Amino acid sequence: MESLRALGQLAGGVAHDLNNLLMIIQGHVELGLHSGALSPEVEQNLRTIRESATDAAQVVRRVQAFYRPWAQAQWGLVHLNDVVKAAVAQVEGSLPALGRAWGQTIRVDLQLAPLPPAEGNERELGQLFTNLLLNAVDAMPHGGVISICTAYEGGRIAVQVKDTGVGMSEEVLSRVFEPFFTTKGEAGTGLGLAIARWTVQRHRGEIAVESVPGVGTAFTLHFPVASSVPPPVAEPEVSNPAPLPMTVVVIDDEPMVAGAIGAMIVRMGHHVRLATSGGEGVDLVEEGVGDLVLVDLGMRDVDGWQVVQAVKNRRPPVPVYLLTGYEVALDPEEAARAGATGVVAKPISYDALAAVLAGCARAKASIDAGTARLFW
């Protein structure tokens, strides 16, 4: 138990640092995308980087979820045939960088049967199949065939990913889903298949593997059919601009993270005051600066919880959002009880940040209008 607790603390710290780095990457990519006058090629490259950063953040959150199983992701209807085809396209695009010749030494045989929808998180399932495909590629250094079959059988959806690669010994096969077990040396983390199994189980499914040395490996997955159609998920309200520019205090002890977030806010037409410590941020709030505060949770001097308390004690109407790379480990209800207006997970996209600011600006405009009527 002690070792698991230590592992959880380590994973939390690593996740925080990775999400900060991803915040810097995604923030500057978003600025590039919203700068205008981009060539189609540059715009597509930036969108690819943004998508990869988003996928990387999801991987980090799934690692965090090993020790915080209550975390919830956004679920909906998922069409697994579409997810499989998207994963194939993604791996196809990455093969030249991996030194593989798609279509010459490695061939994919798709046999996709009509399927009812499953229920789950489409991004998680996409990462699952992408990982299985990349493992199949690694298992075929001299080329071969990857066969992907889907079927609807016995009231469940079946997906099989099979390769004609080197196969696995019985010893390796018995440990293939163990966290941190890898046969790739320094090139592997040993988390890929452990996360794959966790993803399948989280979707109330099952995963099995068969392998014969020199013949190949087959992963067979079963998922239940969606039991009901979930309600549509509202999109962020980014089309309705903020009524008036606000002054936003951004507090983060990583200057590059604070700078990336602040630059996006300025691009949206608001004013920004940056603070690179909790104490500096509290001083700004006490001076009356800021219509909104965005504060990092895990700072070294004065942490996010203390900043929230300081703002609520000194200027109660000012909304405070916690920025955190520990999003999976932070209970939103706990944050609300502490006085935080909401929780924003790093890395945050331009549209998601714009939605937060637009909501706060509309609320401020409404309050200002009410005050004006009071003294009219």
C-alpha positions in Angstrom: 0.0 0.0 0.0 2.8 2.4 0.9 4.5 1.8 -2.5 1.2 2.5 -4.3 0.8 5.7 -2.4 4.3 6.7 -3.3 3.6 5.8 -7.0 0.5 8.0 -6.9 2.4 11.0 -5.5 5.1 10.5 -8.2 2.5 10.3 -10.9 0.8 13.4 -9.7 4.0 15.4 -9.7 5.0 14.2 -13.1 1.5 14.9 -14.4 1.6 18.5 -13.1 4.9 19.2 -14.8 3.9 17.6 -18.1 0.6 19.5 -18.2 2.5 22.8 -17.6 4.7 22.0 -20.6 1.7 21.1 -22.7 0.0 24.3 -21.6 3.0 26.3 -23.0 2.9 24.3 -26.3 -0.8 24.5 -26.7 -1.0 28.2 -25.7 1.5 29.3 -28.3 -0.1 27.0 -31.0 -3.5 28.6 -30.2 -2.0 32.0 -30.6 -0.6 31.0 -33.9 -3.9 29.7 -35.1 -5.7 32.9 -34.1 -3.2 35.2 -35.6 -4.7 35.0 -39.1 -2.9 35.1 -42.5 -1.6 31.5 -42.3 -0.9 29.4 -45.3 -3.1 26.2 -45.4 0.0 24.1 -44.8 1.1 26.0 -41.7 -2.4 26.0 -40.3 -2.7 22.2 -40.8 0.6 21.7 -39.1 -0.5 23.8 -36.1 -3.8 22.0 -35.9 -1.8 18.7 -35.8 0.4 19.9 -33.0 -2.7 21.1 -31.1 -4.4 17.7 -31.5 -1.3 15.9 -30.4 -1.0 18.1 -27.3 -4.7 17.4 -26.5 -4.1 13.6 -26.9 -1.0 13.8 -24.7 -3.0 15.6 -22.0 -5.6 12.8 -22.1 -2.8 10.2 -21.7 -1.5 12.1 -18.6 -5.0 12.0 -17.1 -5.4 8.3 -17.7 -2.1 7.7 -15.9 -3.4 9.9 -13.0 -6.7 7.9 -13.0 -4.7 4.8 -11.9 -4.7 6.3 -8.4 -7.8 8.5 -8.6 -10.5 6.1 -10.1 -13.4 8.4 -9.4 -12.5 10.7 -12.3 -15.1 11.1 -14.9 -14.5 11.8 -18.6 -17.0 13.1 -21.1 -19.0 10.2 -22.5 -21.3 9.8 -25.4 -22.3 7.5 -28.3 -19.2 6.1 -30.0 -19.1 4.4 -33.5 -16.2 2.0 -33.1 -15.7 1.5 -36.9 -15.1 5.2 -37.3 -12.7 5.2 -34.3 -10.8 2.3 -35.8 -10.5 4.0 -39.2 -9.3 7.2 -37.6 -6.6 5.3 -35.6 -5.4 3.6 -38.8 -5.2 7.0 -40.6 -3.2 8.4 -37.6 -0.7 5.5 -37.6 -0.4 5.7 -41.3 0.6 9.3 -41.0 3.3 8.6 -38.4 4.9 5.6 -40.1 7.3 7.6 -42.3 8.7 9.2 -39.1 9.1 5.7 -37.6 11.1 4.5 -40.6 8.3 2.2 -41.8 7.0 2.1 -45.4 3.2 1.9 -45.2 1.7 0.0 -48.0 5.1 -1.6 -49.0 6.3 -3.6 -46.0 3.2 -3.2 -43.7 -0.3 -3.7 -45.0 -3.6 -3.2 -43.1 -6.6 -5.4 -43.8 -9.8 -3.9 -42.6 -12.9 -6.1 -42.2 -15.5 -3.9 -40.6 -19.0 -5.2 -40.1 -22.0 -3.0 -39.4 -22.1 -2.2 -35.7 -24.5 -0.6 -33.2 -23.0 2.3 -31.2 -21.1 1.7 -28.0 -21.0 4.2 -25.2 -17.8 5.8 -23.9 -15.1 8.4 -24.5 -14.2 8.6 -28.1 -10.7 10.1 -27.5 -9.8 7.4 -25.0 -10.9 4.6 -27.3 -9.0 6.3 -30.2 -5.8 6.3 -28.1 -6.5 2.6 -27.3 -6.6 1.5 -30.9 -3.7 3.7 -31.9 -1.6 2.1 -29.2 -2.5 -1.4 -30.3 -1.7 -0.5 -33.9 1.7 1.0 -33.0 2.5 -2.1 -30.9 1.7 -4.2 -34.0 4.0 -2.1 -36.1 6.8 -2.5 -33.6 6.3 -6.3 -33.7 6.9 -6.4 -37.4 10.3 -4.8 -38.1 10.5 -6.6 -41.5 6.9 -5.9 -42.5 3.7 -7.9 -42.4 0.0 -7.6 -42.2 -2.2 -6.0 -39.5 -5.8 -7.4 -39.7 -8.6 -5.5 -37.9 -12.0 -7.1 -37.8 -15.2 -5.9 -36.1 -18.3 -7.9 -35.5 -21.6 -7.8 -33.6 -22.0 -11.1 -31.8 -23.9 -12.3 -28.7 -25.2 -8.8 -28.0 -21.7 -7.4 -27.8 -19.3 -5.5 -30.1 -16.1 -7.4 -30.9 -12.9 -5.8 -32.3 -9.8 -7.9 -33.1 -6.3 -6.4 -33.9 -4.0 -9.1 -35.2 -0.5 -8.9 -36.6 1.9 -11.3 -38.3 4.9 -10.2 -36.2 7.4 -11.8 -33.9 4.9 -12.9 -31.3 5.5 -13.3 -27.6 6.8 -16.0 -25.3 4.6 -17.4 -22.6 6.5 -15.5 -20.0 6.1 -12.2 -21.7 2.4 -13.0 -22.5 1.7 -13.5 -18.8 3.0 -10.1 -17.9 1.9 -8.0 -20.9 -0.7 -6.0 -19.0 1.5 -5.2 -16.0 2.3 -1.5 -15.5 5.9 -0.6 -16.2 6.7 -4.1 -17.8 8.3 -3.6 -21.2 10.4 -5.5 -23.7 11.5 -2.3 -25.5 14.2 -1.3 -23.1 14.6 2.5 -22.7 12.4 3.0 -25.7 9.3 1.9 -23.8 7.5 3.0 -20.7 5.6 -0.2 -20.0 2.3 1.7 -19.5 0.8 1.4 -23.0 -1.0 -2.0 -22.5 -1.7 -1.4 -18.9 -3.6 1.8 -19.8 -5.2 -0.1 -22.7 -6.6 -2.7 -20.3 -7.7 0.0 -17.9 -9.5 1.8 -20.7 -11.3 -1.3 -21.8 -12.4 -2.1 -18.3 -13.6 1.5 -17.7 -15.8 1.0 -20.8 -17.2 -2.2 -19.1 -15.4 -4.3 -21.7 -13.0 -7.1 -21.8 -9.6 -7.6 -23.5 -7.8 -10.8 -24.2 -4.5 -11.6 -26.0 -3.2 -14.6 -27.8 0.3 -14.9 -29.2 2.6 -17.5 -30.9 6.3 -16.8 -31.3 7.2 -16.3 -34.9 3.5 -16.3 -36.0 2.0 -13.2 -34.5 -0.3 -11.7 -31.8 -4.0 -11.0 -31.6 -5.8 -8.7 -29.2 -9.6 -9.3 -29.0 -11.8 -6.7 -27.3 -15.5 -6.9 -26.4 -17.6 -3.9 -25.6 -21.3 -3.6 -24.5 -23.7 -1.9 -26.8 -24.9 1.6 -25.7 -27.8 1.2 -23.3 -29.3 4.6 -24.0 -28.8 7.8 -26.0 -27.1 10.4 -23.8 -28.3 14.0 -24.0 -26.4 16.3 -26.3 -23.4 18.1 -24.8 -23.5 21.8 -25.0 -20.6 23.4 -26.9 -18.6 26.3 -25.3 -20.3 29.6 -25.9 -17.4 31.1 -27.9 -19.5 32.9 -30.5 -21.0 35.4 -28.1 -18.2 37.9 -27.4 -17.6 39.3 -23.9 -19.6 42.5 -23.4 -16.7 44.5 -22.0 -13.0 43.9 -21.6 -12.0 42.7 -18.1 -8.7 42.8 -16.2 -7.7 39.2 -15.5 -5.1 38.3 -12.8 -3.2 35.2 -13.9 -1.2 33.7 -11.0 1.3 30.9 -11.8 4.8 30.3 -10.5 5.9 29.0 -13.9 6.4 32.3 -15.9 6.2 30.6 -19.3 2.8 29.1 -18.4 1.5 32.4 -17.0 2.8 34.1 -20.2 1.1 31.6 -22.5 -2.3 31.9 -20.8 -2.0 35.7 -20.5 -1.1 36.1 -24.2 -4.3 34.2 -25.2 -6.4 36.4 -22.9 -4.9 39.6 -24.4 -5.7 38.2 -27.9 -9.3 37.9 -26.8 -9.4 41.6 -26.1 -9.0 41.6 -22.3 -6.3 43.1 -20.0 -3.9 40.9 -18.0 -1.8 41.3 -14.9 0.6 38.4 -14.4 1.9 37.2 -11.0 4.6 34.6 -10.7 3.9 33.8 -7.0 0.8 33.4 -4.9 1.9 36.2 -2.6 2.3 38.6 -5.5 -1.1 37.6 -6.8 -2.7 38.2 -3.4 -1.1 41.7 -3.2 -2.6 42.6 -6.6 -6.1 41.5 -5.5 -5.7 43.5 -2.2 -4.8 46.6 -4.3 -8.2 46.2 -6.1 -6.7 44.8 -9.3 -8.7 42.3 -11.3 -12.3 41.4 -12.3 -11.3 37.7 -12.5 -8.5 35.6 -11.0 -7.0 32.5 -12.6 -4.6 30.8 -10.1 -2.5 27.7 -10.3 -3.2 25.1 -7.6 0.3 23.8 -7.0 2.5 26.7 -6.2 5.5 26.7 -3.9 5.0 29.8 -1.6 1.3 30.5 -1.4 -0.8 27.8 -3.1 -4.0 28.1 -5.0 -6.2 27.2 -2.0 -4.7 30.1 0.0 -5.2 32.5 -2.8 -8.9 31.5 -3.1 -9.3 32.1 0.6 -7.6 35.4 0.4 -9.7 36.6 -2.5 -12.9 35.5 -0.8 -12.0 37.2 2.4 -11.0 40.5 0.8 -13.1 40.8 -2.4 -15.8 38.2 -2.3 -17.6 39.1 -5.6 -14.4 38.4 -7.7 -14.6 34.9 -9.3 -11.6 32.7 -8.8 -10.8 29.7 -11.1 -8.2 27.1 -10.1 -5.8 26.2 -12.9 -4.4 22.7 -12.3 -2.4 19.9 -13.9 -3.9 17.8 -11.0 -7.4 18.0 -12.5 -8.1 14.3 -12.1 -7.1 14.4 -8.4 -9.2 17.5 -7.6 -12.8 17.0 -6.6 -14.9 19.9 -8.1 -17.2 19.8 -5.1 -14.2 20.3 -2.8 -13.1 23.3 -4.8 -16.6 24.8 -4.7 -16.7 24.4 -0.9 -13.4 26.2 -0.6 -14.8 29.2 -2.5 -13.5 28.6 -6.0 -15.8 29.5 -8.8 -14.6 26.6 -10.9 -11.7 24.3 -11.9 -9.8 24.6 -15.3 -7.6 21.8 -16.3 -4.2 22.4 -18.0 -3.6 22.5 -20.8 -6.6 24.7 -21.6 -7.6 25.4 -25.1 -8.3 28.9 -26.6 -12.0 28.1 -27.0 -12.4 26.7 -23.5 -10.6 29.7 -22.0 -12.7 32.1 -24.1 -15.9 30.4 -22.8 -14.8 30.9 -19.1 -14.0 34.6 -19.7 -17.2 35.3 -21.7 -19.3 33.8 -18.9 -17.5 35.9 -16.3 -17.7 39.1 -18.4 -21.5 38.6 -19.0 -22.0 38.1 -15.2 -20.0 41.2 -14.5 -21.9 43.3 -17.1 -25.2 42.1 -15.5 -24.0 43.1 -12.0 -22.7 46.5 -13.3 -26.0 47.1 -15.0 -28.0 46.3 -11.9 -25.8 48.7 -9.9 -26.3 51.4 -12.4 -30.1 51.0 -12.2 -29.8 51.2 -8.4 -28.2 54.6 -8.5 -30.1 56.0 -11.6 
